[in-house]
Amino acid sequence: MSLKAAMATKQSRTHAGKESALAAVTSEPMKRLNANIPASKHTALKVKAAKEGKDISALVNSWINEYLSKNQNKYKINIENLIG
């Protein structure tokens, strides 16, 4: 499936799940994160996210939250102290 076709099937950006996800991630000031990845991986991620009706930013936030929660005890990170 082409990127154009995948984007055409993407769900509306106003569905209820996205509204609550945006509310959760925008409850504090945001920072931009840039990462260098191969173009082919970026395209594959974009296509898969579009097919699933997901936003790449929401996916990355989810992955970061998962990573931090798994490693919080190992490194004794207090996330609340880090962000505020």
PDB file of N, CA, C and O in Angstrom:
ATOM      1  N   MET A   1       0.849  -1.173   0.000  1.00  0.00           N
ATOM      2  CA  MET A   1       0.000   0.000   0.000  1.00  0.00           C
ATOM      3  C   MET A   1       0.896   1.238   0.000  1.00  0.00           C
ATOM      4  O   MET A   1       1.890   1.296   0.724  1.00  0.00           O
ATOM      5  N   SER A   2       0.543   2.199  -0.796  1.00  0.00           N
ATOM      6  CA  SER A   2       1.336   3.420  -0.864  1.00  0.00           C
ATOM      7  C   SER A   2       1.051   4.307   0.348  1.00  0.00           C
ATOM      8  O   SER A   2       0.039   4.141   1.029  1.00  0.00           O
ATOM      9  N   LEU A   3       1.948   5.242   0.602  1.00  0.00           N
ATOM     10  CA  LEU A   3       1.757   6.178   1.705  1.00  0.00           C
ATOM     11  C   LEU A   3       0.482   6.984   1.493  1.00  0.00           C
ATOM     12  O   LEU A   3      -0.267   7.230   2.438  1.00  0.00           O
ATOM     13  N   LYS A   4       0.239   7.393   0.251  1.00  0.00           N
ATOM     14  CA  LYS A   4      -0.967   8.172  -0.054  1.00  0.00           C
ATOM     15  C   LYS A   4      -2.225   7.368   0.279  1.00  0.00           C
ATOM     16  O   LYS A   4      -3.174   7.905   0.851  1.00  0.00           O
ATOM     17  N   ALA A   5      -2.232   6.089  -0.074  1.00  0.00           N
ATOM     18  CA  ALA A   5      -3.385   5.244   0.213  1.00  0.00           C
ATOM     19  C   ALA A   5      -3.548   5.029   1.721  1.00  0.00           C
ATOM     20  O   ALA A   5      -4.664   5.030   2.241  1.00  0.00           O
ATOM     21  N   ALA A   6      -2.432   4.847   2.406  1.00  0.00           N
ATOM     22  CA  ALA A   6      -2.488   4.660   3.854  1.00  0.00           C
ATOM     23  C   ALA A   6      -3.019   5.914   4.539  1.00  0.00           C
ATOM     24  O   ALA A   6      -3.831   5.827   5.459  1.00  0.00           O
ATOM     25  N   MET A   7      -2.567   7.064   4.096  1.00  0.00           N
ATOM     26  CA  MET A   7      -3.032   8.320   4.688  1.00  0.00           C
ATOM     27  C   MET A   7      -4.526   8.535   4.414  1.00  0.00           C
ATOM     28  O   MET A   7      -5.230   9.113   5.241  1.00  0.00           O
ATOM     29  N   ALA A   8      -5.003   8.075   3.269  1.00  0.00           N
ATOM     30  CA  ALA A   8      -6.423   8.225   2.928  1.00  0.00           C
ATOM     31  C   ALA A   8      -7.302   7.396   3.856  1.00  0.00           C
ATOM     32  O   ALA A   8      -8.451   7.761   4.105  1.00  0.00           O
ATOM     33  N   THR A   9      -6.775   6.279   4.375  1.00  0.00           N
ATOM     34  CA  THR A   9      -7.561   5.421   5.258  1.00  0.00           C
ATOM     35  C   THR A   9      -7.390   5.777   6.730  1.00  0.00           C
ATOM     36  O   THR A   9      -8.041   5.179   7.587  1.00  0.00           O
ATOM     37  N   LYS A  10      -6.533   6.733   7.032  1.00  0.00           N
ATOM     38  CA  LYS A  10      -6.277   7.119   8.411  1.00  0.00           C
ATOM     39  C   LYS A  10      -7.547   7.663   9.047  1.00  0.00           C
ATOM     40  O   LYS A  10      -8.316   8.377   8.404  1.00  0.00           O
ATOM     41  N   GLN A  11      -7.762   7.324  10.308  1.00  0.00           N
ATOM     42  CA  GLN A  11      -8.939   7.789  11.026  1.00  0.00           C
ATOM     43  C   GLN A  11      -8.891   9.298  11.240  1.00  0.00           C
ATOM     44  O   GLN A  11      -7.830   9.920  11.190  1.00  0.00           O
ATOM     45  N   SER A  12     -10.042   9.852  11.473  1.00  0.00           N
ATOM     46  CA  SER A  12     -10.157  11.281  11.740  1.00  0.00           C
ATOM     47  C   SER A  12      -9.309  11.674  12.945  1.00  0.00           C
ATOM     48  O   SER A  12      -9.164  10.899  13.891  1.00  0.00           O
ATOM     49  N   ARG A  13      -8.764  12.850  12.907  1.00  0.00           N
ATOM     50  CA  ARG A  13      -7.944  13.329  14.022  1.00  0.00           C
ATOM     51  C   ARG A  13      -8.788  13.814  15.200  1.00  0.00           C
ATOM     52  O   ARG A  13      -8.246  14.335  16.175  1.00  0.00           O
ATOM     53  N   THR A  14     -10.094  13.651  15.120  1.00  0.00           N
ATOM     54  CA  THR A  14     -10.942  14.140  16.202  1.00  0.00           C
ATOM     55  C   THR A  14     -11.641  13.017  16.959  1.00  0.00           C
ATOM     56  O   THR A  14     -12.588  13.283  17.698  1.00  0.00           O
ATOM     57  N   HIS A  15     -11.202  11.772  16.797  1.00  0.00           N
ATOM     58  CA  HIS A  15     -11.861  10.699  17.533  1.00  0.00           C
ATOM     59  C   HIS A  15     -11.571  10.808  19.025  1.00  0.00           C
ATOM     60  O   HIS A  15     -10.591  11.430  19.434  1.00  0.00           O
ATOM     61  N   ALA A  16     -12.426  10.203  19.825  1.00  0.00           N
ATOM     62  CA  ALA A  16     -12.376  10.358  21.285  1.00  0.00           C
ATOM     63  C   ALA A  16     -11.058   9.904  21.895  1.00  0.00           C
ATOM     64  O   ALA A  16     -10.551  10.560  22.805  1.00  0.00           O
ATOM     65  N   GLY A  17     -10.491   8.803  21.422  1.00  0.00           N
ATOM     66  CA  GLY A  17      -9.225   8.321  21.976  1.00  0.00           C
ATOM     67  C   GLY A  17      -8.105   9.319  21.799  1.00  0.00           C
ATOM     68  O   GLY A  17      -7.276   9.498  22.691  1.00  0.00           O
ATOM     69  N   LYS A  18      -8.079   9.970  20.649  1.00  0.00           N
ATOM     70  CA  LYS A  18      -7.033  10.955  20.397  1.00  0.00           C
ATOM     71  C   LYS A  18      -7.229  12.183  21.287  1.00  0.00           C
ATOM     72  O   LYS A  18      -6.264  12.763  21.785  1.00  0.00           O
ATOM     73  N   GLU A  19      -8.488  12.568  21.477  1.00  0.00           N
ATOM     74  CA  GLU A  19      -8.776  13.726  22.336  1.00  0.00           C
ATOM     75  C   GLU A  19      -8.216  13.508  23.744  1.00  0.00           C
ATOM     76  O   GLU A  19      -7.579  14.399  24.306  1.00  0.00           O
ATOM     77  N   SER A  20      -8.455  12.323  24.311  1.00  0.00           N
ATOM     78  CA  SER A  20      -7.975  12.063  25.666  1.00  0.00           C
ATOM     79  C   SER A  20      -6.455  11.921  25.695  1.00  0.00           C
ATOM     80  O   SER A  20      -5.813  12.331  26.661  1.00  0.00           O
ATOM     81  N   ALA A  21      -5.871  11.338  24.630  1.00  0.00           N
ATOM     82  CA  ALA A  21      -4.411  11.215  24.570  1.00  0.00           C
ATOM     83  C   ALA A  21      -3.753  12.583  24.481  1.00  0.00           C
ATOM     84  O   ALA A  21      -2.744  12.838  25.138  1.00  0.00           O
ATOM     85  N   LEU A  22      -4.324  13.457  23.671  1.00  0.00           N
ATOM     86  CA  LEU A  22      -3.777  14.807  23.560  1.00  0.00           C
ATOM     87  C   LEU A  22      -3.896  15.559  24.878  1.00  0.00           C
ATOM     88  O   LEU A  22      -2.980  16.286  25.264  1.00  0.00           O
ATOM     89  N   ALA A  23      -5.004  15.391  25.562  1.00  0.00           N
ATOM     90  CA  ALA A  23      -5.176  16.055  26.855  1.00  0.00           C
ATOM     91  C   ALA A  23      -4.113  15.593  27.845  1.00  0.00           C
ATOM     92  O   ALA A  23      -3.583  16.390  28.620  1.00  0.00           O
ATOM     93  N   ALA A  24      -3.809  14.294  27.811  1.00  0.00           N
ATOM     94  CA  ALA A  24      -2.813  13.742  28.739  1.00  0.00           C
ATOM     95  C   ALA A  24      -1.409  14.259  28.441  1.00  0.00           C
ATOM     96  O   ALA A  24      -0.671  14.605  29.364  1.00  0.00           O
ATOM     97  N   VAL A  25      -1.034  14.315  27.172  1.00  0.00           N
ATOM     98  CA  VAL A  25       0.333  14.722  26.852  1.00  0.00           C
ATOM     99  C   VAL A  25       0.512  16.231  26.820  1.00  0.00           C
ATOM    100  O   VAL A  25       1.645  16.714  26.851  1.00  0.00           O
ATOM    101  N   THR A  26      -0.569  16.981  26.760  1.00  0.00           N
ATOM    102  CA  THR A  26      -0.436  18.433  26.733  1.00  0.00           C
ATOM    103  C   THR A  26      -0.705  19.059  28.097  1.00  0.00           C
ATOM    104  O   THR A  26      -0.860  20.275  28.200  1.00  0.00           O
ATOM    105  N   SER A  27      -0.760  18.239  29.141  1.00  0.00           N
ATOM    106  CA  SER A  27      -1.012  18.778  30.472  1.00  0.00           C
ATOM    107  C   SER A  27       0.228  19.446  31.063  1.00  0.00           C
ATOM    108  O   SER A  27       0.150  20.021  32.149  1.00  0.00           O
ATOM    109  N   GLU A  28       1.340  19.384  30.391  1.00  0.00           N
ATOM    110  CA  GLU A  28       2.556  20.072  30.823  1.00  0.00           C
ATOM    111  C   GLU A  28       3.243  20.648  29.588  1.00  0.00           C
ATOM    112  O   GLU A  28       2.925  20.250  28.468  1.00  0.00           O
ATOM    113  N   PRO A  29       4.174  21.574  29.773  1.00  0.00           N
ATOM    114  CA  PRO A  29       4.872  22.147  28.606  1.00  0.00           C
ATOM    115  C   PRO A  29       5.558  21.042  27.801  1.00  0.00           C
ATOM    116  O   PRO A  29       6.072  20.073  28.360  1.00  0.00           O
ATOM    117  N   MET A  30       5.555  21.207  26.499  1.00  0.00           N
ATOM    118  CA  MET A  30       6.115  20.195  25.611  1.00  0.00           C
ATOM    119  C   MET A  30       7.515  20.604  25.138  1.00  0.00           C
ATOM    120  O   MET A  30       7.839  21.789  25.055  1.00  0.00           O
ATOM    121  N   LYS A  31       8.319  19.613  24.837  1.00  0.00           N
ATOM    122  CA  LYS A  31       9.645  19.794  24.241  1.00  0.00           C
ATOM    123  C   LYS A  31       9.681  19.002  22.947  1.00  0.00           C
ATOM    124  O   LYS A  31       9.061  17.943  22.844  1.00  0.00           O
ATOM    125  N   ARG A  32      10.404  19.509  21.961  1.00  0.00           N
ATOM    126  CA  ARG A  32      10.544  18.803  20.690  1.00  0.00           C
ATOM    127  C   ARG A  32      11.699  17.816  20.799  1.00  0.00           C
ATOM    128  O   ARG A  32      12.742  18.125  21.375  1.00  0.00           O
ATOM    129  N   LEU A  33      11.501  16.627  20.240  1.00  0.00           N
ATOM    130  CA  LEU A  33      12.518  15.582  20.222  1.00  0.00           C
ATOM    131  C   LEU A  33      12.825  15.253  18.767  1.00  0.00           C
ATOM    132  O   LEU A  33      11.920  14.913  18.005  1.00  0.00           O
ATOM    133  N   ASN A  34      14.071  15.350  18.382  1.00  0.00           N
ATOM    134  CA  ASN A  34      14.497  14.986  17.026  1.00  0.00           C
ATOM    135  C   ASN A  34      15.374  13.746  17.114  1.00  0.00           C
ATOM    136  O   ASN A  34      16.219  13.632  18.002  1.00  0.00           O
ATOM    137  N   ALA A  35      15.168  12.835  16.203  1.00  0.00           N
ATOM    138  CA  ALA A  35      15.973  11.611  16.164  1.00  0.00           C
ATOM    139  C   ALA A  35      16.329  11.302  14.721  1.00  0.00           C
ATOM    140  O   ALA A  35      15.499  11.448  13.824  1.00  0.00           O
ATOM    141  N   ASN A  36      17.544  10.882  14.503  1.00  0.00           N
ATOM    142  CA  ASN A  36      17.981  10.483  13.165  1.00  0.00           C
ATOM    143  C   ASN A  36      17.743   8.991  12.997  1.00  0.00           C
ATOM    144  O   ASN A  36      18.318   8.174  13.717  1.00  0.00           O
ATOM    145  N   ILE A  37      16.887   8.642  12.035  1.00  0.00           N
ATOM    146  CA  ILE A  37      16.607   7.247  11.718  1.00  0.00           C
ATOM    147  C   ILE A  37      16.674   7.090  10.202  1.00  0.00           C
ATOM    148  O   ILE A  37      16.507   8.067   9.472  1.00  0.00           O
ATOM    149  N   PRO A  38      16.914   5.878   9.726  1.00  0.00           N
ATOM    150  CA  PRO A  38      16.950   5.671   8.276  1.00  0.00           C
ATOM    151  C   PRO A  38      15.609   6.055   7.640  1.00  0.00           C
ATOM    152  O   PRO A  38      14.546   5.842   8.224  1.00  0.00           O
ATOM    153  N   ALA A  39      15.682   6.616   6.449  1.00  0.00           N
ATOM    154  CA  ALA A  39      14.474   7.058   5.746  1.00  0.00           C
ATOM    155  C   ALA A  39      13.480   5.922   5.576  1.00  0.00           C
ATOM    156  O   ALA A  39      12.272   6.134   5.688  1.00  0.00           O
ATOM    157  N   SER A  40      13.971   4.722   5.307  1.00  0.00           N
ATOM    158  CA  SER A  40      13.063   3.585   5.107  1.00  0.00           C
ATOM    159  C   SER A  40      12.280   3.265   6.379  1.00  0.00           C
ATOM    160  O   SER A  40      11.102   2.914   6.310  1.00  0.00           O
ATOM    161  N   LYS A  41      12.926   3.385   7.535  1.00  0.00           N
ATOM    162  CA  LYS A  41      12.229   3.129   8.803  1.00  0.00           C
ATOM    163  C   LYS A  41      11.200   4.219   9.069  1.00  0.00           C
ATOM    164  O   LYS A  41      10.104   3.933   9.551  1.00  0.00           O
ATOM    165  N   HIS A  42      11.542   5.463   8.761  1.00  0.00           N
ATOM    166  CA  HIS A  42      10.595   6.561   8.952  1.00  0.00           C
ATOM    167  C   HIS A  42       9.355   6.344   8.097  1.00  0.00           C
ATOM    168  O   HIS A  42       8.230   6.519   8.565  1.00  0.00           O
ATOM    169  N   THR A  43       9.566   5.963   6.840  1.00  0.00           N
ATOM    170  CA  THR A  43       8.441   5.720   5.936  1.00  0.00           C
ATOM    171  C   THR A  43       7.589   4.566   6.441  1.00  0.00           C
ATOM    172  O   THR A  43       6.362   4.659   6.458  1.00  0.00           O
ATOM    173  N   ALA A  44       8.233   3.479   6.853  1.00  0.00           N
ATOM    174  CA  ALA A  44       7.494   2.318   7.358  1.00  0.00           C
ATOM    175  C   ALA A  44       6.692   2.681   8.606  1.00  0.00           C
ATOM    176  O   ALA A  44       5.544   2.261   8.749  1.00  0.00           O
ATOM    177  N   LEU A  45       7.287   3.457   9.507  1.00  0.00           N
ATOM    178  CA  LEU A  45       6.596   3.892  10.718  1.00  0.00           C
ATOM    179  C   LEU A  45       5.393   4.763  10.370  1.00  0.00           C
ATOM    180  O   LEU A  45       4.307   4.596  10.925  1.00  0.00           O
ATOM    181  N   LYS A  46       5.604   5.686   9.451  1.00  0.00           N
ATOM    182  CA  LYS A  46       4.534   6.593   9.050  1.00  0.00           C
ATOM    183  C   LYS A  46       3.365   5.837   8.415  1.00  0.00           C
ATOM    184  O   LYS A  46       2.203   6.125   8.702  1.00  0.00           O
ATOM    185  N   VAL A  47       3.680   4.875   7.556  1.00  0.00           N
ATOM    186  CA  VAL A  47       2.643   4.076   6.892  1.00  0.00           C
ATOM    187  C   VAL A  47       1.886   3.237   7.917  1.00  0.00           C
ATOM    188  O   VAL A  47       0.655   3.223   7.923  1.00  0.00           O
ATOM    189  N   LYS A  48       2.622   2.535   8.785  1.00  0.00           N
ATOM    190  CA  LYS A  48       1.970   1.677   9.778  1.00  0.00           C
ATOM    191  C   LYS A  48       1.115   2.507  10.728  1.00  0.00           C
ATOM    192  O   LYS A  48      -0.011   2.119  11.040  1.00  0.00           O
ATOM    193  N   ALA A  49       1.627   3.633  11.187  1.00  0.00           N
ATOM    194  CA  ALA A  49       0.850   4.500  12.085  1.00  0.00           C
ATOM    195  C   ALA A  49      -0.425   4.977  11.388  1.00  0.00           C
ATOM    196  O   ALA A  49      -1.496   5.001  11.994  1.00  0.00           O
ATOM    197  N   ALA A  50      -0.307   5.353  10.124  1.00  0.00           N
ATOM    198  CA  ALA A  50      -1.478   5.820   9.370  1.00  0.00           C
ATOM    199  C   ALA A  50      -2.504   4.703   9.220  1.00  0.00           C
ATOM    200  O   ALA A  50      -3.703   4.939   9.372  1.00  0.00           O
ATOM    201  N   LYS A  51      -2.044   3.486   8.922  1.00  0.00           N
ATOM    202  CA  LYS A  51      -2.960   2.350   8.772  1.00  0.00           C
ATOM    203  C   LYS A  51      -3.712   2.081  10.065  1.00  0.00           C
ATOM    204  O   LYS A  51      -4.877   1.684  10.043  1.00  0.00           O
ATOM    205  N   GLU A  52      -3.039   2.300  11.196  1.00  0.00           N
ATOM    206  CA  GLU A  52      -3.645   2.038  12.502  1.00  0.00           C
ATOM    207  C   GLU A  52      -4.369   3.255  13.062  1.00  0.00           C
ATOM    208  O   GLU A  52      -4.954   3.190  14.143  1.00  0.00           O
ATOM    209  N   GLY A  53      -4.330   4.365  12.330  1.00  0.00           N
ATOM    210  CA  GLY A  53      -4.997   5.583  12.792  1.00  0.00           C
ATOM    211  C   GLY A  53      -4.311   6.218  13.983  1.00  0.00           C
ATOM    212  O   GLY A  53      -4.955   6.857  14.815  1.00  0.00           O
ATOM    213  N   LYS A  54      -2.998   6.039  14.061  1.00  0.00           N
ATOM    214  CA  LYS A  54      -2.237   6.565  15.194  1.00  0.00           C
ATOM    215  C   LYS A  54      -1.338   7.706  14.748  1.00  0.00           C
ATOM    216  O   LYS A  54      -1.010   7.828  13.568  1.00  0.00           O
ATOM    217  N   ASP A  55      -0.948   8.528  15.689  1.00  0.00           N
ATOM    218  CA  ASP A  55      -0.071   9.660  15.467  1.00  0.00           C
ATOM    219  C   ASP A  55       1.336   9.280  15.938  1.00  0.00           C
ATOM    220  O   ASP A  55       1.484   8.696  17.011  1.00  0.00           O
ATOM    221  N   ILE A  56       2.354   9.597  15.166  1.00  0.00           N
ATOM    222  CA  ILE A  56       3.729   9.226  15.527  1.00  0.00           C
ATOM    223  C   ILE A  56       4.121   9.830  16.875  1.00  0.00           C
ATOM    224  O   ILE A  56       4.774   9.162  17.677  1.00  0.00           O
ATOM    225  N   SER A  57       3.742  11.059  17.137  1.00  0.00           N
ATOM    226  CA  SER A  57       4.072  11.679  18.427  1.00  0.00           C
ATOM    227  C   SER A  57       3.466  10.910  19.589  1.00  0.00           C
ATOM    228  O   SER A  57       4.120  10.707  20.612  1.00  0.00           O
ATOM    229  N   ALA A  58       2.219  10.481  19.435  1.00  0.00           N
ATOM    230  CA  ALA A  58       1.570   9.707  20.494  1.00  0.00           C
ATOM    231  C   ALA A  58       2.279   8.373  20.693  1.00  0.00           C
ATOM    232  O   ALA A  58       2.443   7.921  21.826  1.00  0.00           O
ATOM    233  N   LEU A  59       2.703   7.737  19.594  1.00  0.00           N
ATOM    234  CA  LEU A  59       3.448   6.482  19.694  1.00  0.00           C
ATOM    235  C   LEU A  59       4.755   6.677  20.442  1.00  0.00           C
ATOM    236  O   LEU A  59       5.083   5.901  21.339  1.00  0.00           O
ATOM    237  N   VAL A  60       5.499   7.709  20.078  1.00  0.00           N
ATOM    238  CA  VAL A  60       6.793   7.970  20.724  1.00  0.00           C
ATOM    239  C   VAL A  60       6.586   8.260  22.208  1.00  0.00           C
ATOM    240  O   VAL A  60       7.339   7.759  23.044  1.00  0.00           O
ATOM    241  N   ASN A  61       5.574   9.063  22.547  1.00  0.00           N
ATOM    242  CA  ASN A  61       5.278   9.338  23.960  1.00  0.00           C
ATOM    243  C   ASN A  61       4.966   8.048  24.710  1.00  0.00           C
ATOM    244  O   ASN A  61       5.412   7.856  25.841  1.00  0.00           O
ATOM    245  N   SER A  62       4.206   7.173  24.083  1.00  0.00           N
ATOM    246  CA  SER A  62       3.863   5.893  24.697  1.00  0.00           C
ATOM    247  C   SER A  62       5.117   5.053  24.932  1.00  0.00           C
ATOM    248  O   SER A  62       5.286   4.470  26.003  1.00  0.00           O
ATOM    249  N   TRP A  63       5.995   4.992  23.929  1.00  0.00           N
ATOM    250  CA  TRP A  63       7.230   4.212  24.059  1.00  0.00           C
ATOM    251  C   TRP A  63       8.129   4.779  25.155  1.00  0.00           C
ATOM    252  O   TRP A  63       8.733   4.027  25.920  1.00  0.00           O
ATOM    253  N   ILE A  64       8.215   6.089  25.229  1.00  0.00           N
ATOM    254  CA  ILE A  64       9.040   6.719  26.269  1.00  0.00           C
ATOM    255  C   ILE A  64       8.475   6.421  27.648  1.00  0.00           C
ATOM    256  O   ILE A  64       9.219   6.078  28.567  1.00  0.00           O
ATOM    257  N   ASN A  65       7.151   6.551  27.796  1.00  0.00           N
ATOM    258  CA  ASN A  65       6.515   6.254  29.089  1.00  0.00           C
ATOM    259  C   ASN A  65       6.765   4.809  29.500  1.00  0.00           C
ATOM    260  O   ASN A  65       7.064   4.535  30.662  1.00  0.00           O
ATOM    261  N   GLU A  66       6.645   3.891  28.557  1.00  0.00           N
ATOM    262  CA  GLU A  66       6.895   2.472  28.837  1.00  0.00           C
ATOM    263  C   GLU A  66       8.342   2.258  29.265  1.00  0.00           C
ATOM    264  O   GLU A  66       8.607   1.559  30.242  1.00  0.00           O
ATOM    265  N   TYR A  67       9.271   2.857  28.539  1.00  0.00           N
ATOM    266  CA  TYR A  67      10.694   2.717  28.858  1.00  0.00           C
ATOM    267  C   TYR A  67      10.999   3.276  30.249  1.00  0.00           C
ATOM    268  O   TYR A  67      11.692   2.637  31.041  1.00  0.00           O
ATOM    269  N   LEU A  68      10.487   4.453  30.537  1.00  0.00           N
ATOM    270  CA  LEU A  68      10.752   5.065  31.836  1.00  0.00           C
ATOM    271  C   LEU A  68      10.136   4.265  32.975  1.00  0.00           C
ATOM    272  O   LEU A  68      10.749   4.131  34.034  1.00  0.00           O
ATOM    273  N   SER A  69       8.947   3.737  32.778  1.00  0.00           N
ATOM    274  CA  SER A  69       8.314   2.977  33.858  1.00  0.00           C
ATOM    275  C   SER A  69       9.046   1.655  34.110  1.00  0.00           C
ATOM    276  O   SER A  69       9.122   1.208  35.254  1.00  0.00           O
ATOM    277  N   LYS A  70       9.585   1.025  33.064  1.00  0.00           N
ATOM    278  CA  LYS A  70      10.333  -0.224  33.228  1.00  0.00           C
ATOM    279  C   LYS A  70      11.629   0.006  33.979  1.00  0.00           C
ATOM    280  O   LYS A  70      12.047  -0.837  34.773  1.00  0.00           O
ATOM    281  N   ASN A  71      12.255   1.117  33.739  1.00  0.00           N
ATOM    282  CA  ASN A  71      13.591   1.367  34.287  1.00  0.00           C
ATOM    283  C   ASN A  71      13.598   2.289  35.499  1.00  0.00           C
ATOM    284  O   ASN A  71      14.664   2.606  36.026  1.00  0.00           O
ATOM    285  N   GLN A  72      12.443   2.715  35.942  1.00  0.00           N
ATOM    286  CA  GLN A  72      12.378   3.671  37.044  1.00  0.00           C
ATOM    287  C   GLN A  72      13.034   3.123  38.303  1.00  0.00           C
ATOM    288  O   GLN A  72      13.821   3.826  38.937  1.00  0.00           O
ATOM    289  N   ASN A  73      12.729   1.880  38.679  1.00  0.00           N
ATOM    290  CA  ASN A  73      13.318   1.312  39.889  1.00  0.00           C
ATOM    291  C   ASN A  73      14.784   0.974  39.706  1.00  0.00           C
ATOM    292  O   ASN A  73      15.579   1.148  40.630  1.00  0.00           O
ATOM    293  N   LYS A  74      15.153   0.496  38.531  1.00  0.00           N
ATOM    294  CA  LYS A  74      16.534   0.094  38.269  1.00  0.00           C
ATOM    295  C   LYS A  74      17.495   1.257  38.463  1.00  0.00           C
ATOM    296  O   LYS A  74      18.564   1.084  39.048  1.00  0.00           O
ATOM    297  N   TYR A  75      17.133   2.428  37.984  1.00  0.00           N
ATOM    298  CA  TYR A  75      18.022   3.583  38.072  1.00  0.00           C
ATOM    299  C   TYR A  75      17.591   4.567  39.142  1.00  0.00           C
ATOM    300  O   TYR A  75      18.163   5.651  39.255  1.00  0.00           O
ATOM    301  N   LYS A  76      16.576   4.198  39.938  1.00  0.00           N
ATOM    302  CA  LYS A  76      16.060   5.043  41.002  1.00  0.00           C
ATOM    303  C   LYS A  76      15.728   6.450  40.498  1.00  0.00           C
ATOM    304  O   LYS A  76      16.083   7.453  41.117  1.00  0.00           O
ATOM    305  N   ILE A  77      15.042   6.490  39.366  1.00  0.00           N
ATOM    306  CA  ILE A  77      14.640   7.762  38.771  1.00  0.00           C
ATOM    307  C   ILE A  77      13.297   8.157  39.360  1.00  0.00           C
ATOM    308  O   ILE A  77      12.343   7.379  39.323  1.00  0.00           O
ATOM    309  N   ASN A  78      13.222   9.354  39.897  1.00  0.00           N
ATOM    310  CA  ASN A  78      11.956   9.890  40.350  1.00  0.00           C
ATOM    311  C   ASN A  78      11.496  10.865  39.291  1.00  0.00           C
ATOM    312  O   ASN A  78      11.950  12.008  39.255  1.00  0.00           O
ATOM    313  N   ILE A  79      10.607  10.428  38.437  1.00  0.00           N
ATOM    314  CA  ILE A  79      10.173  11.237  37.300  1.00  0.00           C
ATOM    315  C   ILE A  79       9.530  12.539  37.763  1.00  0.00           C
ATOM    316  O   ILE A  79       9.720  13.579  37.131  1.00  0.00           O
ATOM    317  N   GLU A  80       8.774  12.497  38.855  1.00  0.00           N
ATOM    318  CA  GLU A  80       8.126  13.717  39.348  1.00  0.00           C
ATOM    319  C   GLU A  80       9.172  14.778  39.702  1.00  0.00           C
ATOM    320  O   GLU A  80       8.946  15.960  39.443  1.00  0.00           O
ATOM    321  N   ASN A  81      10.305  14.390  40.284  1.00  0.00           N
ATOM    322  CA  ASN A  81      11.356  15.350  40.599  1.00  0.00           C
ATOM    323  C   ASN A  81      12.023  15.888  39.341  1.00  0.00           C
ATOM    324  O   ASN A  81      12.460  17.039  39.309  1.00  0.00           O
ATOM    325  N   LEU A  82      12.102  15.054  38.303  1.00  0.00           N
ATOM    326  CA  LEU A  82      12.732  15.495  37.063  1.00  0.00           C
ATOM    327  C   LEU A  82      11.897  16.535  36.331  1.00  0.00           C
ATOM    328  O   LEU A  82      12.438  17.475  35.750  1.00  0.00           O
ATOM    329  N   ILE A  83      10.563  16.365  36.358  1.00  0.00           N
ATOM    330  CA  ILE A  83       9.726  17.267  35.564  1.00  0.00           C
ATOM    331  C   ILE A  83       9.133  18.400  36.379  1.00  0.00           C
ATOM    332  O   ILE A  83       8.499  19.290  35.812  1.00  0.00           O
ATOM    333  N   GLY A  84       9.311  18.395  37.639  1.00  0.00           N
ATOM    334  CA  GLY A  84       8.671  19.503  38.275  1.00  0.00           C
ATOM    335  C   GLY A  84       8.940  19.751  39.663  1.00  0.00           C
ATOM    336  O   GLY A  84       8.402  20.699  40.236  1.00  0.00           O
TER     337      GLY A  84
END
